[in-house]
Each structure stands twice: as C-alpha cells, then as structure tokens.
Amino acid sequence: MTTPPEFRWLIGVAVCASVLIGSASPGFAAEAETVGLADPNSGRWFLRGGDGATTSFFFGNPGDTPFVGDWDCDGTDTPGLYRRGDGFVYLRNSNTEGIADLRFFFGNPGDIPVAGDFDGDGCDTVSIYRPSEQRFYIINRLGSEGGGLGAADFSFMFGNPGDVPFVGDFDGDEVDSIGLHRRGNGTLYYSNQLVEGFADNELAYGIAGDVLFMGDWNGDDSDTVAIYRSVEGRFYLRDSNTSGIADVTFPYGAKRMVPVGGAFGPLPGGGTAPSRDYFFVSSFTTRHACCQNRVHNIQLMARVVDGTLIPPGGTFSVNGITGARTAAKGYKLAPAIIGGEYVDVYGGGVSQFGTTVYNAFLFGGYDEIEHKPHSVYISRYPACHEATLGTPKPDVIFVNDTDSLLTVETSYTSTSITVAIYGNNEGRQVRVSANRSINPNIGGSVSCTRTITFADGSRSSETWSWNYKPS
C-alpha cells in the first residue's frame, strides 16, 4: 500500500522524501486505494474515502513526518510518524485519534523513512534511505516497544544525489520495491527487485515541484504513479506506469500538506475536508540592472521577508518584519531618494522591493493600510501603484482581511525580484487602472483605481492620486 510522498523536514535540516507502501496483503481482496493528507503543522490527518467523504483525526505533534502502512498485517493502512526531535517511529493500528500502539528508535539524522512490504509476508515495515550515501537500508521487521530497530537485513546503493525515494509494488507480485524521483527533470526511475544496479524502468510524469507517490488506484494489484500538485492543491492519479494525462484528478487540501495513499478500510466520514489555505493568489515582478549594491540590498530584504505567515486579521508590514536597514544586518551603501536628491545610505534601493510586494498584495485584493509612491517618477515602476520605503516611515502595510492564513514567498534572479502571495482571497478578482500624464522632466499627476469583484458578484472600488515632482 502506498504511503506519503515527498515531505519537508520541519525540524533541523530541510530534506525532501517519499514514503510509499505497495502491495495488497496476501489473503485480502484488493481494493482501489484512496488518498489523504497530513498537516505537519498541526498533526491533523485527513483521509478521503472512495465516496469523497473525509475522515479527520489528530495523531502526532507539529513537526512529525507522516506516512502510512499496514503495521499489524490486517490489510488496512494506518498512520505512522517519524519524530525528528527524538528519533522515534510512532505507529498506530487504526485510523482514529489516539496514542501510538508501537514506538521504536531508528536511523541517523538526515535519513528518510520508506515503508513497504519488502518480503511479501503481508506486513509493512519501516526502512530508511540515506541520501548522504544514496543507499537503502531494508529491514523486514518492526522494532520492539521503546527499543532500537537494529541492523538492516540488507542494503544497496541506488540513484544520484538529490533523488527522492518512493516505494511500490510495480509488477503486482505482492513484494514492494523501490524507485527514485529525479525532480530536476521530473523523471521516475524504479526497479522490480531490491538490488543494486540500473533501474528497470523510467518514465516522466508531472512538472517541477510535484510530489510523487504510488498506489493501486484501480484495484488491479499493481501500484501506479500519482502526483500531488501542491501549488494547486490537486491530486493527479494514473492507472498505468506510462507518461500521459491523469486518469483521475480532483482538488483536495492545502499547499504545504503531505499526501498519503493506501487502503484505509471502512472510514466513517463526517469530517471536515482540509482547509484550502495555501494556494497561489497573486504575484508581481519588477526588473533591475545586475550586480549593483542596491541589488544586494533588494535580495537581502527578500530573504528576510520570504516565508512570512500572516494569520486571518493579521497585519503585514515591511518595516515591521525587516526593521531598520543597517550595515550590521548586511546592507550595503546604495543610492536612495532623500529630500529629492540621491544619497548613498545603507539599504538604498530596497524601495524596489517595496513596490514589488505592494503590487503583489494590491492585485491579491487585500486591504491596504499604507503606501506612499516615490517623490519623482521612476520609469521601471508602474506610475501611482508603486511604493517607497524608509525607516520608520514610509512603509507598506496590508491587512489579511480573509478567513485564511496567507504566506509571502519571494524569489529573485540577478535582474529581477518577484513576490508571490499564497492563501485564499475568497475568489476576489482585481483590476487596477491608471489615468496618467507624466513627463519625468517636469513631473505630473496620476490617479489609480483598484476595483475588486467578489465571488458573489459584488464590487468595491478605491481611487488615489499622486503628484510627481520634476526629476
């Protein structure tokens, strides 16, 4: 049966991994497997039944790495956890809330758990993939209560640095084997035997950033490819290990949840589906010349802001997050407009980041509290809907006036800076128009209007004006 795909460690060094479980247990009729999600931030699980209903329960602590498997050989996949903080595995034998039925210690820091029935006895066990060695350590038993797992039964090398492991019964022989997902080119490599050497098969499926896992999606006793496209919160399941479009696709969950898949048995349903909080809302990009001190400052500020979480009703403030720009924080001298003149200051140039993040929030439809355009018109920015920064003022401030958490993500190249907003703006559609008459040499006035159309068809508009001084 199949368990979670790639995950990101939430404690310590970031590592991506897949944990998948393969074949149906001997003596149990095969059933089409279903999917679920685990939220590493809360320890809450969401299992989706074949009818689309959700069963939800808590198991584990924030930061635990989730996976599933048939630990008691009864044909039903149930939760497992790896706790990076104490190095223990925690396994539960029912899809209900409660404490672990079995716990044991295994592995080294940085190891990735992989779960499956590697000897065909109908019972899943937890093994490891050690990325530092590109080596699998296969163990066909579970640890004793509170003790160590002990030495692996056997090990072998497979793959290249950076590959992400997965597990499945690819040929329907009721024995799981391993594969690797090469995220750089989106290719899967997998073998039907647990031996060192070249892959038996390879195929391409999905796009960069997809989370890959395997499962028996049509009940034919063989595991086939699936992906969870977290940026969309959507599953794509395929009934054969071939390239092509998905046979089944559906939306479910949030951007940073961890997908799992397996034969979960009868589920009661009645739970609330996972919140769709982490989805792409808007982004904005501005461009600049390469390799100047101001670019260093822009990128430094971007790294500080990257990953900022704003809860419902919370306020985003650039200055509140970054504080004053100083040499001690790594900022360099670069030109900034002060009193209508260009003066070298620490952190000069970061107003370009201010303009970029301002427009990302503006086009996301969020409620603006504060922004101030530059005193003179700068052609690389959109007139009127641009923003300067200073400490303690001017600032760029918005409120998350939605019911969902939002995340600010930044990225950059040597010649551009991008800010993206992920969250749920409740279906708002935004249009910004400008009425301008500007000559950079003599200045000019401009007005902007933002119109937000809400999901129910209602609209709101706001207009603001600005006078640019001669440059």
C-alpha positions in Angstrom: 0.0 0.0 0.0 1.2 3.5 -0.6 2.5 6.0 1.9 3.5 9.6 1.7 5.5 11.0 -0.9 7.9 13.7 -0.6 8.0 15.7 2.6 10.0 18.5 4.0 11.5 18.1 7.4 10.1 20.8 9.7 12.9 20.5 12.3 16.5 20.8 11.5 18.0 20.5 8.0 15.4 20.6 5.2 15.1 17.2 3.4 12.6 16.0 0.9 11.5 12.4 0.8 8.9 9.9 -0.3 7.4 7.2 1.8 5.2 4.8 -0.1 3.7 1.4 0.6 3.0 -1.1 -2.1 1.0 -4.3 -2.5 -2.2 -5.7 -1.0 -1.6 -8.2 1.8 -2.0 -11.9 0.8 -5.3 -13.2 1.9 -7.1 -9.9 1.5 -9.1 -8.9 -1.6 -7.5 -6.0 -3.4 -9.3 -2.7 -3.2 -8.7 0.5 -5.0 -6.6 2.7 -2.8 -7.5 6.3 -1.8 -5.6 9.3 -0.8 -5.3 11.6 2.2 -3.3 14.4 3.6 -1.5 15.0 6.9 -0.8 18.5 8.2 2.7 18.6 9.7 2.0 21.9 11.4 -0.9 20.6 13.5 -0.7 16.8 13.5 -4.1 16.5 11.9 -4.9 13.8 9.3 -7.5 13.9 6.5 -8.3 10.6 4.8 -10.5 10.7 1.8 -12.8 7.8 1.3 -13.8 6.3 -2.1 -17.0 8.3 -1.9 -15.1 11.6 -1.4 -16.1 11.9 2.3 -13.4 13.0 4.7 -12.4 11.2 8.0 -10.3 13.5 10.2 -8.3 12.9 13.4 -5.3 14.0 15.2 -2.2 11.9 15.6 1.3 13.2 16.3 2.9 16.5 17.1 3.7 19.5 14.9 6.9 18.7 13.0 6.4 15.0 12.8 6.9 13.3 9.4 3.8 11.4 8.5 3.4 8.1 6.5 1.1 5.1 6.4 1.3 1.3 6.3 -0.2 -2.0 7.3 1.7 -2.5 10.6 -0.5 -5.3 12.0 -1.0 -7.3 8.8 -4.8 -6.9 8.7 -4.9 -5.4 5.2 -5.6 -1.8 6.4 -3.2 1.0 6.1 -2.9 3.2 9.2 -0.8 6.2 10.3 2.9 6.2 11.1 5.2 9.1 12.2 8.9 9.8 12.4 9.8 12.3 15.1 13.0 14.1 14.2 13.3 15.5 17.7 13.8 12.1 19.5 14.5 9.8 16.5 11.5 7.6 17.2 8.9 6.0 14.9 5.3 6.0 16.2 2.8 3.6 14.6 -0.9 3.3 15.1 -3.1 0.4 14.1 -6.4 2.2 13.5 -7.4 5.3 11.5 -8.6 7.1 14.7 -7.3 9.6 17.1 -5.1 8.3 19.9 -1.6 7.4 21.0 0.8 5.1 19.2 0.4 1.4 19.5 4.1 0.8 18.9 7.2 3.1 19.1 10.9 2.4 18.4 14.1 4.2 17.6 15.9 4.0 14.2 18.2 5.8 11.8 20.5 8.7 11.7 19.8 12.5 11.3 19.0 13.1 7.7 17.7 9.6 7.0 14.5 9.3 5.1 11.9 6.7 6.2 10.5 4.4 3.5 7.7 1.9 4.3 6.6 -1.2 2.5 6.2 -5.0 2.4 9.7 -5.9 1.2 9.5 -9.6 1.7 5.9 -10.4 0.6 4.7 -11.5 4.1 1.7 -9.2 4.1 3.2 -6.9 6.7 4.6 -3.5 6.2 7.8 -2.4 7.8 9.8 0.9 8.1 13.2 1.0 6.3 15.4 4.0 5.5 17.1 5.8 2.6 20.3 7.6 3.5 20.8 10.4 1.0 24.3 11.0 2.0 25.2 7.6 0.7 22.4 7.1 -1.9 21.8 3.8 -0.1 18.7 2.0 1.0 18.7 0.0 4.3 15.9 -2.6 4.1 14.5 -4.0 7.4 11.8 -6.7 7.3 10.7 -6.3 11.0 9.4 -3.6 13.3 11.2 -2.5 16.4 10.5 -3.6 19.9 8.5 -1.2 22.1 10.7 1.6 23.1 13.8 -0.1 21.7 16.1 0.3 18.7 15.2 -1.2 15.3 18.6 -2.8 15.0 20.7 -3.5 11.9 19.3 -3.7 8.4 18.7 -7.0 6.8 20.5 -5.8 3.7 21.4 -2.6 1.9 22.2 -1.4 -1.6 23.1 1.8 -3.5 20.7 3.3 -6.0 20.3 6.7 -7.6 22.0 10.1 -7.6 22.3 12.9 -5.0 19.1 14.8 -4.7 16.8 11.9 -5.9 13.7 11.5 -3.8 12.7 7.8 -2.9 9.4 6.1 -3.3 8.1 2.6 -2.8 5.5 0.4 -4.6 4.6 -3.0 -6.0 5.2 -2.1 -9.6 4.7 -5.6 -11.1 1.9 -7.0 -9.0 4.0 -9.7 -7.3 3.0 -8.7 -3.8 6.5 -7.6 -2.9 7.4 -3.9 -2.8 10.5 -2.5 -4.4 11.9 1.0 -4.6 12.2 3.9 -7.0 13.6 7.4 -7.2 12.1 10.7 -8.4 14.6 13.0 -10.1 13.0 16.3 -9.5 15.4 18.2 -11.8 13.9 16.6 -14.9 10.7 15.1 -13.5 11.7 11.5 -14.3 10.9 8.4 -12.3 13.4 5.5 -12.0 12.2 2.3 -10.5 13.1 -1.4 -10.2 11.2 -4.6 -9.5 13.9 -6.1 -7.4 15.7 -4.9 -4.3 19.2 -5.0 -5.7 21.9 -2.5 -6.6 22.2 -1.5 -10.3 20.4 0.3 -13.0 16.7 1.0 -12.9 14.4 -1.5 -14.7 12.1 1.3 -15.9 11.8 5.0 -16.2 9.1 7.5 -17.2 8.3 11.2 -17.0 5.1 12.3 -15.2 4.1 15.7 -13.9 6.0 19.0 -13.6 8.7 20.5 -11.4 7.5 20.8 -7.8 5.0 17.9 -8.0 5.1 15.5 -5.1 5.2 11.9 -6.5 3.8 8.8 -4.9 2.5 5.4 -6.0 -0.7 3.4 -5.3 -3.1 0.8 -6.6 -5.7 3.3 -7.8 -7.9 0.8 -9.7 -7.6 -2.3 -7.6 -5.6 -4.4 -10.1 -2.9 -5.3 -7.5 -0.2 -3.1 -9.1 0.9 0.3 -7.9 1.0 3.1 -10.4 2.1 6.7 -10.5 0.4 9.7 -8.9 1.3 13.2 -8.1 0.1 15.8 -5.6 0.4 19.3 -7.2 0.6 21.3 -4.0 0.5 24.7 -5.7 -3.0 23.8 -6.9 -4.0 21.5 -4.1 -4.8 18.8 -6.6 -4.2 15.1 -7.0 -3.4 13.5 -10.4 -3.7 9.7 -10.4 -2.8 7.5 -13.3 -3.7 3.8 -13.8 -0.6 2.8 -15.6 3.1 3.5 -15.3 3.3 5.4 -18.5 3.6 9.0 -19.4 0.3 10.7 -20.2 -2.5 12.7 -18.7 -4.1 11.7 -15.4 -7.0 9.1 -15.4 -8.4 10.8 -12.2 -7.8 14.3 -10.9 -9.5 16.2 -8.1 -8.8 19.2 -5.8 -8.1 18.4 -2.1 -6.1 20.1 0.6 -3.6 22.9 1.0 -0.2 23.7 -0.4 2.0 22.6 2.4 0.2 19.4 3.5 1.8 16.0 3.0 -0.1 13.5 0.8 -0.5 9.8 1.7 -2.2 7.0 0.0 -3.4 3.5 0.9 -6.1 1.0 1.5 -7.6 2.7 4.6 -10.5 0.2 5.0 -14.0 1.4 6.0 -13.9 5.1 7.0 -16.7 6.7 9.0 -16.5 10.1 7.1 -18.3 13.0 8.6 -15.1 15.1 8.9 -14.3 18.5 7.5 -12.2 18.5 4.4 -8.8 20.1 4.8 -8.7 23.8 4.5 -7.5 25.1 1.1 -5.4 27.8 2.7 -2.2 27.7 0.7 -2.9 28.5 -2.9 -1.4 30.9 -5.4 -3.2 34.2 -5.1 -1.1 36.8 -6.9 2.5 37.8 -7.7 4.4 40.7 -9.1 7.8 41.1 -10.7 10.0 44.1 -11.2 13.3 44.2 -13.1 16.6 45.9 -12.5 20.2 46.0 -13.7 22.6 43.4 -12.5 25.2 43.3 -9.9 24.9 46.6 -8.0 24.8 47.2 -4.3 21.1 48.1 -4.5 20.5 44.6 -5.9 22.3 43.0 -2.9 20.0 45.1 -0.6 16.9 44.1 -2.5 17.8 40.4 -2.3 18.7 40.6 1.3 15.3 42.1 2.2 13.6 39.4 0.0 15.3 36.7 2.0 14.2 38.3 5.3 10.5 38.5 4.2 10.4 35.1 2.4 8.1 32.7 4.2 6.2 35.3 6.3 2.9 34.0 7.6 0.0 36.4 8.2 -3.0 34.9 10.1 -6.6 36.0 9.4 -6.9 39.6 10.6 -3.2 40.0 10.9 -1.1 42.8 9.5 1.8 42.7 7.1 4.3 45.5 7.4 7.6 45.6 5.6 9.3 47.7 8.3 7.7 45.6 11.0 9.4 42.5 9.6 12.8 43.9 8.4 13.4 46.7 10.9 16.0 49.4 10.1 18.5 48.7 7.3 22.0 48.8 8.8 25.5 47.6 8.0 25.3 45.2 10.9 22.4 43.4 9.2 24.4 43.1 6.0 23.0 46.0 4.0 25.3 48.0 1.7 25.6 51.6 0.7 23.5 52.4 -2.3 21.5 55.5 -3.7 18.2 56.4 -2.2 16.0 59.5 -2.8 16.1 61.8 0.3 14.8 65.3 0.0 14.6 65.0 -3.7 18.3 64.1 -4.0 20.0 60.7 -4.5 22.1 60.0 -1.4 24.0 56.8 -0.5 22.5 55.1 2.5 22.7 51.6 3.9 19.8 49.7 2.3 19.5 52.0 -0.6 17.4 50.6 -3.4 15.0 48.5 -1.3 12.1 50.6 -2.4 12.1 48.4 -5.5 11.2 45.5 -3.1 8.6 47.8 -1.6 7.0 48.4 -5.0 7.1 44.6 -5.8 5.5 43.4 -2.5 3.0 46.3 -2.6 1.7 45.2 -6.0 1.5 41.6 -5.0 -0.8 42.5 -2.2 -2.7 45.0 -4.3 -3.5 42.5 -7.0 -4.3 39.9 -4.4 -7.3 42.0 -3.3 -6.1 42.5 0.3 -7.0 45.6 2.3 -4.3 48.3 2.1 -3.4 50.4 5.2 -0.4 52.3 4.0 1.8 53.0 1.0 3.5 56.1 -0.4 4.7 56.5 -4.0 8.2 57.9 -4.8 8.6 61.7 -4.9 9.8 61.5 -8.5 8.6 59.2 -11.3 10.8 56.2 -12.0 10.0 54.6 -15.3 10.7 51.0 -14.2 7.7 51.1 -11.8 4.0 51.4 -12.7 3.0 55.0 -12.0 0.9 55.6 -9.0 0.7 52.0 -7.8 4.3 51.9 -6.6 5.8 52.4 -3.2 8.9 53.8 -1.5 10.3 52.6 1.8 12.1 54.4 4.7 12.5 53.8 8.4 10.4 54.2 10.4 8.3 55.6 7.5 7.2 55.3 4.7 6.1 51.7 5.0 4.0 49.2 3.0 1.2 47.8 5.2 -1.7 45.5 4.3 -4.2 43.5 6.4 -5.1 39.9 5.7 -8.9 40.6 5.6 -9.7 36.9 4.8 -10.5 33.9 6.9 -7.4 32.0 5.7 -3.7 32.1 6.6 -1.5 33.7 3.9 2.1 33.2 3.0 4.5 35.7 1.4 7.1 34.0 -0.8 10.0 35.8 -2.6 12.3 34.8 -5.3 14.9 36.6 -7.4 17.4 36.5 -10.3 20.3 38.7 -11.0 18.0 41.1 -12.8 14.5 40.7 -11.2 12.7 40.4 -7.9 9.3 38.5 -7.5 6.9 38.4 -4.6 4.1 35.9 -4.6 1.1 35.6 -2.2 -0.3 32.2 -1.2 -3.6 31.9 0.7 -7.2 32.1 -0.2 -8.5 35.5 -1.2 -12.1 34.1 -1.4 -12.4 34.4 -5.2 -11.6 38.1 -5.4 -10.7 39.4 -8.9 -8.8 42.6 -9.1 -8.4 45.3 -11.8 -6.1 48.3 -11.5 -6.4 51.2 -13.9 -4.3 54.4 -14.1 -5.0 57.9 -15.6 -1.7 59.5 -16.1 0.0 62.5 -17.6 3.7 62.4 -16.6 6.8 63.9 -18.1 9.7 62.8 -16.0 11.4 66.1 -16.5 8.6 68.2 -15.2 6.6 65.7 -13.2 2.9 65.3 -13.4 -0.2 63.9 -11.7 -1.7 60.5 -11.9 -4.7 58.7 -10.3 -5.2 55.0 -9.9 -8.4 53.0 -9.2 -8.5 49.4 -7.9 -11.7 47.5 -8.5 -12.3 44.3 -6.6 -15.0 41.9 -7.8 -16.0 39.4 -5.1 -17.2 35.8 -5.6 -20.8 36.8 -5.1 -20.5 39.4 -7.9 -20.4 42.5 -5.7 -17.7 45.1 -6.3 -15.7 47.7 -4.4 -13.5 50.4 -5.7 -10.9 52.8 -4.3 -9.1 55.7 -6.0 -6.0 57.5 -5.0 -3.9 60.3 -6.7 -0.3 61.4 -6.6 1.8 64.3 -7.9 5.3 63.6 -9.1 8.0 66.3 -8.8 10.3 67.0 -11.7 13.2 64.6 -11.7 
